[in-house]
Amino acid sequence: MLHEGFRATADFGWIEEVVEALKHQCPDVLVLDTRLEDGDVCDLIKKIRNNEIGDNPFVPVIVTTWQPDSNIVRRVASCGTDAMLIKPISPG
């Protein structure tokens, strides 16, 4: 969980929760995991980038994953994400 140094954070386990939150607020950054329930995180990012969801198609998006196989890395890299982090992640 990223709380250190941030004033407001939100944690969601479902893509639909992210979509609903983006209707009401514009985050400074999105950190999404490839294993979000109820959908495909790459499709969500494409919709954000195409201005179909949210108010800012340029919001920085970081994707995390536990399984960096070539298919996932390729899909994440081509969907419009800004960075990909492999878990486990060290705060240092």
Biopython code that builds the backbone (N, CA, C, O; Angstrom):
import numpy as np
from Bio.PDB.StructureBuilder import StructureBuilder

atoms = [
    (1, "MET", "N", (0.842, -1.172, 0.000)),
    (1, "MET", "CA", (0.000, 0.000, 0.000)),
    (1, "MET", "C", (0.886, 1.233, 0.000)),
    (1, "MET", "O", (1.825, 1.320, 0.791)),
    (2, "LEU", "N", (0.606, 2.164, -0.856)),
    (2, "LEU", "CA", (1.373, 3.409, -0.946)),
    (2, "LEU", "C", (0.697, 4.494, -0.122)),
    (2, "LEU", "O", (-0.283, 5.092, -0.565)),
    (3, "HIS", "N", (1.202, 4.744, 1.045)),
    (3, "HIS", "CA", (0.648, 5.819, 1.862)),
    (3, "HIS", "C", (1.713, 6.829, 2.255)),
    (3, "HIS", "O", (1.390, 7.972, 2.576)),
    (4, "GLU", "N", (2.960, 6.430, 2.234)),
    (4, "GLU", "CA", (4.043, 7.274, 2.709)),
    (4, "GLU", "C", (4.200, 8.518, 1.829)),
    (4, "GLU", "O", (4.523, 8.416, 0.646)),
    (5, "GLY", "N", (3.970, 9.681, 2.418)),
    (5, "GLY", "CA", (4.147, 10.932, 1.692)),
    (5, "GLY", "C", (2.946, 11.380, 0.877)),
    (5, "GLY", "O", (2.988, 12.449, 0.269)),
    (6, "PHE", "N", (1.883, 10.600, 0.849)),
    (6, "PHE", "CA", (0.692, 10.964, 0.097)),
    (6, "PHE", "C", (-0.393, 11.413, 1.069)),
    (6, "PHE", "O", (-0.552, 10.830, 2.142)),
    (7, "ARG", "N", (-1.135, 12.447, 0.694)),
    (7, "ARG", "CA", (-2.202, 12.951, 1.559)),
    (7, "ARG", "C", (-3.473, 12.127, 1.446)),
    (7, "ARG", "O", (-4.148, 11.883, 2.446)),
    (8, "ALA", "N", (-3.797, 11.705, 0.255)),
    (8, "ALA", "CA", (-5.033, 10.938, 0.062)),
    (8, "ALA", "C", (-4.759, 9.775, -0.884)),
    (8, "ALA", "O", (-4.246, 9.967, -1.987)),
    (9, "THR", "N", (-5.099, 8.584, -0.451)),
    (9, "THR", "CA", (-4.958, 7.415, -1.301)),
    (9, "THR", "C", (-6.258, 6.624, -1.261)),
    (9, "THR", "O", (-7.048, 6.753, -0.326)),
    (10, "ALA", "N", (-6.467, 5.818, -2.267)),
    (10, "ALA", "CA", (-7.631, 4.940, -2.307)),
    (10, "ALA", "C", (-7.182, 3.592, -2.842)),
    (10, "ALA", "O", (-6.325, 3.521, -3.723)),
    (11, "ASP", "N", (-7.746, 2.549, -2.322)),
    (11, "ASP", "CA", (-7.379, 1.196, -2.697)),
    (11, "ASP", "C", (-8.623, 0.487, -3.221)),
    (11, "ASP", "O", (-9.648, 0.431, -2.542)),
    (12, "PHE", "N", (-8.526, -0.048, -4.422)),
    (12, "PHE", "CA", (-9.657, -0.725, -5.040)),
    (12, "PHE", "C", (-9.237, -2.111, -5.499)),
    (12, "PHE", "O", (-8.098, -2.303, -5.924)),
    (13, "GLY", "N", (-10.128, -3.064, -5.420)),
    (13, "GLY", "CA", (-9.849, -4.423, -5.868)),
    (13, "GLY", "C", (-10.560, -4.778, -7.164)),
    (13, "GLY", "O", (-10.331, -5.842, -7.740)),
    (14, "TRP", "N", (-11.419, -3.881, -7.612)),
    (14, "TRP", "CA", (-12.235, -4.158, -8.794)),
    (14, "TRP", "C", (-12.082, -3.024, -9.802)),
    (14, "TRP", "O", (-12.004, -1.856, -9.420)),
    (15, "ILE", "N", (-12.041, -3.358, -11.058)),
    (15, "ILE", "CA", (-11.932, -2.348, -12.115)),
    (15, "ILE", "C", (-13.133, -1.414, -12.077)),
    (15, "ILE", "O", (-12.985, -0.206, -12.265)),
    (16, "GLU", "N", (-14.308, -1.954, -11.837)),
    (16, "GLU", "CA", (-15.521, -1.120, -11.794)),
    (16, "GLU", "C", (-15.410, -0.055, -10.705)),
    (16, "GLU", "O", (-15.915, 1.054, -10.879)),
    (17, "GLU", "N", (-14.762, -0.372, -9.591)),
    (17, "GLU", "CA", (-14.547, 0.625, -8.535)),
    (17, "GLU", "C", (-13.628, 1.747, -9.020)),
    (17, "GLU", "O", (-13.845, 2.915, -8.697)),
    (18, "VAL", "N", (-12.617, 1.394, -9.784)),
    (18, "VAL", "CA", (-11.701, 2.403, -10.345)),
    (18, "VAL", "C", (-12.457, 3.304, -11.317)),
    (18, "VAL", "O", (-12.321, 4.526, -11.273)),
    (19, "VAL", "N", (-13.252, 2.698, -12.191)),
    (19, "VAL", "CA", (-14.034, 3.462, -13.168)),
    (19, "VAL", "C", (-14.972, 4.429, -12.450)),
    (19, "VAL", "O", (-15.074, 5.596, -12.828)),
    (20, "GLU", "N", (-15.650, 3.948, -11.425)),
    (20, "GLU", "CA", (-16.583, 4.796, -10.673)),
    (20, "GLU", "C", (-15.842, 5.947, -9.988)),
    (20, "GLU", "O", (-16.322, 7.081, -9.996)),
    (21, "ALA", "N", (-14.693, 5.672, -9.405)),
    (21, "ALA", "CA", (-13.907, 6.720, -8.742)),
    (21, "ALA", "C", (-13.433, 7.764, -9.743)),
    (21, "ALA", "O", (-13.406, 8.954, -9.426)),
    (22, "LEU", "N", (-13.060, 7.339, -10.946)),
    (22, "LEU", "CA", (-12.582, 8.279, -11.966)),
    (22, "LEU", "C", (-13.688, 9.201, -12.477)),
    (22, "LEU", "O", (-13.402, 10.254, -13.046)),
    (23, "LYS", "N", (-14.941, 8.812, -12.279)),
    (23, "LYS", "CA", (-16.065, 9.669, -12.656)),
    (23, "LYS", "C", (-16.181, 10.873, -11.723)),
    (23, "LYS", "O", (-16.732, 11.907, -12.100)),
    (24, "HIS", "N", (-15.656, 10.733, -10.499)),
    (24, "HIS", "CA", (-15.851, 11.760, -9.478)),
    (24, "HIS", "C", (-14.591, 12.507, -9.079)),
    (24, "HIS", "O", (-14.671, 13.554, -8.437)),
    (25, "GLN", "N", (-13.432, 11.988, -9.448)),
    (25, "GLN", "CA", (-12.183, 12.647, -9.060)),
    (25, "GLN", "C", (-11.105, 12.386, -10.104)),
    (25, "GLN", "O", (-11.158, 11.407, -10.847)),
    (26, "CYS", "N", (-10.144, 13.269, -10.139)),
    (26, "CYS", "CA", (-9.025, 13.131, -11.057)),
    (26, "CYS", "C", (-7.760, 12.886, -10.231)),
    (26, "CYS", "O", (-7.255, 13.807, -9.590)),
    (27, "PRO", "N", (-7.253, 11.673, -10.242)),
    (27, "PRO", "CA", (-6.086, 11.378, -9.415)),
    (27, "PRO", "C", (-4.811, 11.990, -9.994)),
    (27, "PRO", "O", (-4.742, 12.322, -11.178)),
    (28, "ASP", "N", (-3.806, 12.130, -9.130)),
    (28, "ASP", "CA", (-2.500, 12.599, -9.586)),
    (28, "ASP", "C", (-1.719, 11.478, -10.248)),
    (28, "ASP", "O", (-0.894, 11.722, -11.128)),
    (29, "VAL", "N", (-1.979, 10.251, -9.824)),
    (29, "VAL", "CA", (-1.330, 9.069, -10.395)),
    (29, "VAL", "C", (-2.207, 7.848, -10.116)),
    (29, "VAL", "O", (-2.876, 7.772, -9.085)),
    (30, "LEU", "N", (-2.192, 6.902, -11.043)),
    (30, "LEU", "CA", (-2.896, 5.632, -10.847)),
    (30, "LEU", "C", (-1.857, 4.525, -10.749)),
    (30, "LEU", "O", (-0.955, 4.437, -11.581)),
    (31, "VAL", "N", (-1.986, 3.685, -9.737)),
    (31, "VAL", "CA", (-1.161, 2.493, -9.612)),
    (31, "VAL", "C", (-2.123, 1.316, -9.681)),
    (31, "VAL", "O", (-2.952, 1.121, -8.792)),
    (32, "LEU", "N", (-2.002, 0.541, -10.739)),
    (32, "LEU", "CA", (-2.928, -0.560, -10.991)),
    (32, "LEU", "C", (-2.178, -1.878, -11.050)),
    (32, "LEU", "O", (-1.037, -1.926, -11.507)),
    (33, "ASP", "N", (-2.807, -2.936, -10.593)),
    (33, "ASP", "CA", (-2.211, -4.261, -10.683)),
    (33, "ASP", "C", (-2.845, -5.019, -11.838)),
    (33, "ASP", "O", (-4.015, -4.806, -12.156)),
    (34, "THR", "N", (-2.085, -5.894, -12.461)),
    (34, "THR", "CA", (-2.614, -6.664, -13.585)),
    (34, "THR", "C", (-3.696, -7.639, -13.151)),
    (34, "THR", "O", (-4.432, -8.158, -13.990)),
    (35, "ARG", "N", (-3.801, -7.894, -11.860)),
    (35, "ARG", "CA", (-4.788, -8.857, -11.357)),
    (35, "ARG", "C", (-6.031, -8.205, -10.774)),
    (35, "ARG", "O", (-6.680, -8.804, -9.917)),
    (36, "LEU", "N", (-6.381, -7.023, -11.196)),
    (36, "LEU", "CA", (-7.642, -6.431, -10.731)),
    (36, "LEU", "C", (-8.794, -7.332, -11.174)),
    (36, "LEU", "O", (-8.784, -7.886, -12.273)),
    (37, "GLU", "N", (-9.769, -7.462, -10.307)),
    (37, "GLU", "CA", (-10.914, -8.330, -10.580)),
    (37, "GLU", "C", (-11.845, -7.683, -11.607)),
    (37, "GLU", "O", (-11.809, -6.468, -11.802)),
    (38, "ASP", "N", (-12.640, -8.458, -12.233)),
    (38, "ASP", "CA", (-13.769, -8.100, -13.101)),
    (38, "ASP", "C", (-13.404, -7.411, -14.410)),
    (38, "ASP", "O", (-14.222, -6.676, -14.963)),
    (39, "GLY", "N", (-12.218, -7.629, -14.909)),
    (39, "GLY", "CA", (-11.887, -7.037, -16.200)),
    (39, "GLY", "C", (-10.406, -7.075, -16.500)),
    (39, "GLY", "O", (-9.622, -7.720, -15.803)),
    (40, "ASP", "N", (-10.044, -6.368, -17.554)),
    (40, "ASP", "CA", (-8.668, -6.335, -18.046)),
    (40, "ASP", "C", (-8.078, -4.954, -17.800)),
    (40, "ASP", "O", (-8.595, -3.960, -18.309)),
    (41, "VAL", "N", (-7.006, -4.884, -17.031)),
    (41, "VAL", "CA", (-6.394, -3.597, -16.696)),
    (41, "VAL", "C", (-5.899, -2.877, -17.959)),
    (41, "VAL", "O", (-5.923, -1.648, -18.008)),
    (42, "CYS", "N", (-5.457, -3.614, -18.968)),
    (42, "CYS", "CA", (-4.987, -2.983, -20.208)),
    (42, "CYS", "C", (-6.138, -2.301, -20.946)),
    (42, "CYS", "O", (-5.963, -1.217, -21.503)),
    (43, "ASP", "N", (-7.299, -2.926, -20.952)),
    (43, "ASP", "CA", (-8.479, -2.292, -21.556)),
    (43, "ASP", "C", (-8.849, -1.019, -20.800)),
    (43, "ASP", "O", (-9.206, -0.012, -21.410)),
    (44, "LEU", "N", (-8.763, -1.066, -19.478)),
    (44, "LEU", "CA", (-9.044, 0.118, -18.663)),
    (44, "LEU", "C", (-8.094, 1.257, -19.019)),
    (44, "LEU", "O", (-8.533, 2.394, -19.190)),
    (45, "ILE", "N", (-6.812, 0.970, -19.133)),
    (45, "ILE", "CA", (-5.830, 2.008, -19.462)),
    (45, "ILE", "C", (-6.089, 2.579, -20.851)),
    (45, "ILE", "O", (-5.991, 3.790, -21.050)),
    (46, "LYS", "N", (-6.414, 1.731, -21.804)),
    (46, "LYS", "CA", (-6.728, 2.217, -23.158)),
    (46, "LYS", "C", (-7.926, 3.169, -23.132)),
    (46, "LYS", "O", (-7.926, 4.190, -23.819)),
    (47, "LYS", "N", (-8.940, 2.835, -22.342)),
    (47, "LYS", "CA", (-10.112, 3.706, -22.241)),
    (47, "LYS", "C", (-9.760, 5.036, -21.583)),
    (47, "LYS", "O", (-10.274, 6.082, -21.979)),
    (48, "ILE", "N", (-8.891, 4.999, -20.585)),
    (48, "ILE", "CA", (-8.432, 6.249, -19.969)),
    (48, "ILE", "C", (-7.674, 7.081, -20.997)),
    (48, "ILE", "O", (-7.921, 8.280, -21.124)),
    (49, "ARG", "N", (-6.760, 6.464, -21.727)),
    (49, "ARG", "CA", (-5.956, 7.179, -22.726)),
    (49, "ARG", "C", (-6.807, 7.727, -23.871)),
    (49, "ARG", "O", (-6.467, 8.756, -24.455)),
    (50, "ASN", "N", (-7.901, 7.054, -24.194)),
    (50, "ASN", "CA", (-8.810, 7.521, -25.256)),
    (50, "ASN", "C", (-9.876, 8.465, -24.729)),
    (50, "ASN", "O", (-10.819, 8.802, -25.445)),
    (51, "ASN", "N", (-9.731, 8.896, -23.474)),
    (51, "ASN", "CA", (-10.624, 9.853, -22.827)),
    (51, "ASN", "C", (-12.066, 9.347, -22.732)),
    (51, "ASN", "O", (-13.011, 10.136, -22.741)),
    (52, "GLU", "N", (-12.225, 8.019, -22.641)),
    (52, "GLU", "CA", (-13.542, 7.423, -22.463)),
    (52, "GLU", "C", (-13.895, 7.325, -20.979)),
    (52, "GLU", "O", (-15.069, 7.244, -20.618)),
    (53, "ILE", "N", (-12.871, 7.334, -20.123)),
    (53, "ILE", "CA", (-13.054, 7.247, -18.675)),
    (53, "ILE", "C", (-12.201, 8.335, -18.036)),
    (53, "ILE", "O", (-11.032, 8.502, -18.385)),
    (54, "GLY", "N", (-12.789, 9.070, -17.103)),
    (54, "GLY", "CA", (-12.031, 10.091, -16.382)),
    (54, "GLY", "C", (-11.911, 11.395, -17.147)),
    (54, "GLY", "O", (-12.372, 11.524, -18.281)),
    (55, "ASP", "N", (-11.275, 12.362, -16.489)),
    (55, "ASP", "CA", (-11.123, 13.697, -17.067)),
    (55, "ASP", "C", (-9.744, 13.971, -17.626)),
    (55, "ASP", "O", (-9.553, 14.973, -18.315)),
    (56, "ASN", "N", (-8.772, 13.108, -17.349)),
    (56, "ASN", "CA", (-7.404, 13.368, -17.757)),
    (56, "ASN", "C", (-6.806, 12.145, -18.442)),
    (56, "ASN", "O", (-6.387, 11.208, -17.762)),
    (57, "PRO", "N", (-6.757, 12.133, -19.769)),
    (57, "PRO", "CA", (-6.174, 10.980, -20.463)),
    (57, "PRO", "C", (-4.659, 10.892, -20.296)),
    (57, "PRO", "O", (-4.042, 9.911, -20.711)),
    (58, "PHE", "N", (-4.065, 11.914, -19.691)),
    (58, "PHE", "CA", (-2.611, 11.942, -19.516)),
    (58, "PHE", "C", (-2.170, 11.625, -18.088)),
    (58, "PHE", "O", (-0.996, 11.781, -17.756)),
    (59, "VAL", "N", (-3.100, 11.183, -17.244)),
    (59, "VAL", "CA", (-2.752, 10.831, -15.868)),
    (59, "VAL", "C", (-1.669, 9.754, -15.900)),
    (59, "VAL", "O", (-1.787, 8.786, -16.651)),
    (60, "PRO", "N", (-0.618, 9.909, -15.098)),
    (60, "PRO", "CA", (0.413, 8.868, -15.062)),
    (60, "PRO", "C", (-0.167, 7.548, -14.541)),
    (60, "PRO", "O", (-0.880, 7.523, -13.538)),
    (61, "VAL", "N", (0.150, 6.462, -15.238)),
    (61, "VAL", "CA", (-0.339, 5.139, -14.852)),
    (61, "VAL", "C", (0.851, 4.205, -14.672)),
    (61, "VAL", "O", (1.669, 4.029, -15.575)),
    (62, "ILE", "N", (0.926, 3.615, -13.490)),
    (62, "ILE", "CA", (1.954, 2.625, -13.178)),
    (62, "ILE", "C", (1.246, 1.296, -12.974)),
    (62, "ILE", "O", (0.261, 1.218, -12.240)),
    (63, "VAL", "N", (1.743, 0.256, -13.618)),
    (63, "VAL", "CA", (1.146, -1.072, -13.500)),
    (63, "VAL", "C", (2.111, -1.979, -12.744)),
    (63, "VAL", "O", (3.315, -1.977, -12.998)),
    (64, "THR", "N", (1.562, -2.752, -11.812)),
    (64, "THR", "CA", (2.364, -3.719, -11.064)),
    (64, "THR", "C", (1.934, -5.129, -11.439)),
    (64, "THR", "O", (0.794, -5.358, -11.845)),
    (65, "THR", "N", (2.857, -6.066, -11.299)),
    (65, "THR", "CA", (2.540, -7.460, -11.584)),
    (65, "THR", "C", (3.443, -8.381, -10.779)),
    (65, "THR", "O", (4.574, -8.030, -10.444)),
    (66, "TRP", "N", (2.926, -9.557, -10.476)),
    (66, "TRP", "CA", (3.713, -10.603, -9.839)),
    (66, "TRP", "C", (4.317, -11.516, -10.887)),
    (66, "TRP", "O", (5.320, -12.178, -10.618)),
    (67, "GLN", "N", (3.728, -11.570, -12.082)),
    (67, "GLN", "CA", (4.167, -12.496, -13.123)),
    (67, "GLN", "C", (4.598, -11.721, -14.368)),
    (67, "GLN", "O", (3.766, -11.430, -15.228)),
    (68, "PRO", "N", (5.873, -11.385, -14.477)),
    (68, "PRO", "CA", (6.330, -10.594, -15.625)),
    (68, "PRO", "C", (6.641, -11.446, -16.853)),
    (68, "PRO", "O", (7.721, -11.328, -17.431)),
    (69, "ASP", "N", (5.697, -12.308, -17.257)),
    (69, "ASP", "CA", (5.975, -13.089, -18.461)),
    (69, "ASP", "C", (5.878, -12.191, -19.688)),
    (69, "ASP", "O", (5.307, -11.103, -19.620)),
    (70, "SER", "N", (6.424, -12.634, -20.785)),
    (70, "SER", "CA", (6.560, -11.783, -21.971)),
    (70, "SER", "C", (5.220, -11.294, -22.504)),
    (70, "SER", "O", (5.135, -10.173, -23.006)),
    (71, "ASN", "N", (4.176, -12.102, -22.407)),
    (71, "ASN", "CA", (2.859, -11.686, -22.889)),
    (71, "ASN", "C", (2.325, -10.512, -22.074)),
    (71, "ASN", "O", (1.842, -9.530, -22.638)),
    (72, "ILE", "N", (2.410, -10.613, -20.748)),
    (72, "ILE", "CA", (1.920, -9.532, -19.887)),
    (72, "ILE", "C", (2.736, -8.265, -20.098)),
    (72, "ILE", "O", (2.173, -7.178, -20.227)),
    (73, "VAL", "N", (4.049, -8.397, -20.134)),
    (73, "VAL", "CA", (4.909, -7.222, -20.332)),
    (73, "VAL", "C", (4.593, -6.541, -21.658)),
    (73, "VAL", "O", (4.503, -5.314, -21.713)),
    (74, "ARG", "N", (4.427, -7.303, -22.705)),
    (74, "ARG", "CA", (4.112, -6.747, -24.029)),
    (74, "ARG", "C", (2.761, -6.026, -24.017)),
    (74, "ARG", "O", (2.643, -4.920, -24.544)),
    (75, "ARG", "N", (1.749, -6.650, -23.421)),
    (75, "ARG", "CA", (0.413, -6.036, -23.372)),
    (75, "ARG", "C", (0.425, -4.739, -22.559)),
    (75, "ARG", "O", (-0.143, -3.728, -22.971)),
    (76, "VAL", "N", (1.083, -4.789, -21.401)),
    (76, "VAL", "CA", (1.131, -3.604, -20.543)),
    (76, "VAL", "C", (1.908, -2.480, -21.227)),
    (76, "VAL", "O", (1.496, -1.321, -21.175)),
    (77, "ALA", "N", (3.010, -2.811, -21.857)),
    (77, "ALA", "CA", (3.828, -1.791, -22.526)),
    (77, "ALA", "C", (3.093, -1.139, -23.691)),
    (77, "ALA", "O", (3.328, 0.032, -23.992)),
    (78, "SER", "N", (2.214, -1.877, -24.341)),
    (78, "SER", "CA", (1.538, -1.329, -25.526)),
    (78, "SER", "C", (0.180, -0.697, -25.243)),
    (78, "SER", "O", (-0.445, -0.163, -26.159)),
    (79, "CYS", "N", (-0.292, -0.742, -24.000)),
    (79, "CYS", "CA", (-1.633, -0.215, -23.721)),
    (79, "CYS", "C", (-1.634, 1.249, -23.286)),
    (79, "CYS", "O", (-2.700, 1.849, -23.151)),
    (80, "GLY", "N", (-0.462, 1.825, -23.068)),
    (80, "GLY", "CA", (-0.421, 3.236, -22.707)),
    (80, "GLY", "C", (0.041, 3.515, -21.297)),
    (80, "GLY", "O", (-0.088, 4.640, -20.813)),
    (81, "THR", "N", (0.580, 2.506, -20.626)),
    (81, "THR", "CA", (1.075, 2.717, -19.274)),
    (81, "THR", "C", (2.383, 3.511, -19.299)),
    (81, "THR", "O", (3.099, 3.517, -20.301)),
    (82, "ASP", "N", (2.679, 4.171, -18.199)),
    (82, "ASP", "CA", (3.914, 4.949, -18.101)),
    (82, "ASP", "C", (5.063, 4.131, -17.527)),
    (82, "ASP", "O", (6.222, 4.377, -17.862)),
    (83, "ALA", "N", (4.761, 3.170, -16.675)),
    (83, "ALA", "CA", (5.802, 2.355, -16.055)),
    (83, "ALA", "C", (5.197, 1.039, -15.591)),
    (83, "ALA", "O", (3.993, 0.926, -15.362)),
    (84, "MET", "N", (6.072, 0.048, -15.461)),
    (84, "MET", "CA", (5.660, -1.250, -14.943)),
    (84, "MET", "C", (6.632, -1.640, -13.841)),
    (84, "MET", "O", (7.847, -1.555, -14.016)),
    (85, "LEU", "N", (6.093, -2.068, -12.708)),
    (85, "LEU", "CA", (6.906, -2.501, -11.581)),
    (85, "LEU", "C", (6.628, -3.973, -11.308)),
    (85, "LEU", "O", (5.482, -4.421, -11.332)),
    (86, "ILE", "N", (7.698, -4.712, -11.047)),
    (86, "ILE", "CA", (7.571, -6.121, -10.741)),
    (86, "ILE", "C", (7.543, -6.288, -9.225)),
    (86, "ILE", "O", (8.396, -5.745, -8.523)),
    (87, "LYS", "N", (6.579, -7.028, -8.726)),
    (87, "LYS", "CA", (6.456, -7.283, -7.291)),
    (87, "LYS", "C", (7.346, -8.454, -6.902)),
    (87, "LYS", "O", (7.572, -9.345, -7.721)),
    (88, "PRO", "N", (7.848, -8.479, -5.701)),
    (88, "PRO", "CA", (7.628, -7.542, -4.607)),
    (88, "PRO", "C", (8.415, -6.250, -4.835)),
    (88, "PRO", "O", (9.476, -6.250, -5.459)),
    (89, "ILE", "N", (7.875, -5.169, -4.320)),
    (89, "ILE", "CA", (8.458, -3.844, -4.509)),
    (89, "ILE", "C", (9.016, -3.358, -3.174)),
    (89, "ILE", "O", (8.342, -3.433, -2.146)),
    (90, "SER", "N", (10.222, -2.874, -3.197)),
    (90, "SER", "CA", (10.856, -2.348, -1.997)),
    (90, "SER", "C", (10.690, -0.837, -1.952)),
    (90, "SER", "O", (10.912, -0.172, -2.963)),
    (91, "PRO", "N", (10.307, -0.279, -0.817)),
    (91, "PRO", "CA", (10.172, 1.180, -0.721)),
    (91, "PRO", "C", (11.490, 1.920, -0.951)),
    (91, "PRO", "O", (11.490, 3.089, -1.337)),
    (92, "GLY", "N", (12.616, 1.234, -0.713)),
    (92, "GLY", "CA", (13.926, 1.855, -0.897)),
    (92, "GLY", "C", (14.266, 1.972, -2.347)),
    (92, "GLY", "O", (15.336, 2.473, -2.692)),
]
sb = StructureBuilder()
sb.init_structure("model")
sb.init_model(0)
sb.init_chain("A")
sb.init_seg("    ")
for serial, (resi, resn, name, xyz) in enumerate(atoms, 1):
    if name == "N":
        sb.init_residue(resn, " ", resi, " ")
    sb.init_atom(name, np.array(xyz, "f"), 0.0, 1.0, " ", f" {name:<3s}", serial, name[0])
structure = sb.get_structure()
